[in-house]
Amino acid sequence: TTPRPPPYIPDEYLSYLDTFPEDRESIPPPF
């Protein structure tokens, strides 16, 4: 079996996480 590639994380989402680092666990991904 071929291992699944890791999910692509857009830079916008990384920036979004950086904007709310303390809420990372409670804010769902914006997609």
C-alpha positions in Angstrom: 0.0 0.0 0.0 1.2 3.5 -0.8 1.2 5.8 2.3 -1.1 8.7 2.0 0.6 12.0 1.4 0.2 14.5 4.3 -2.7 16.9 3.8 -1.7 20.1 2.1 -1.8 23.0 4.5 -2.2 26.4 2.7 0.0 29.3 3.9 -3.2 31.2 4.6 -4.1 28.5 7.2 -0.7 28.7 8.8 -1.0 32.4 9.0 -4.5 31.9 10.5 -3.1 29.7 13.1 -0.3 32.2 13.9 -3.0 34.8 14.4 -4.8 32.7 17.0 -2.1 30.5 18.6 -3.8 30.3 22.0 -7.1 29.2 20.3 -5.5 26.6 18.0 -7.4 23.7 19.8 -10.8 25.4 19.7 -10.9 27.1 16.3 -11.8 24.6 13.5 -9.9 24.8 10.2 -11.4 27.4 7.8 -12.0 24.8 5.1 
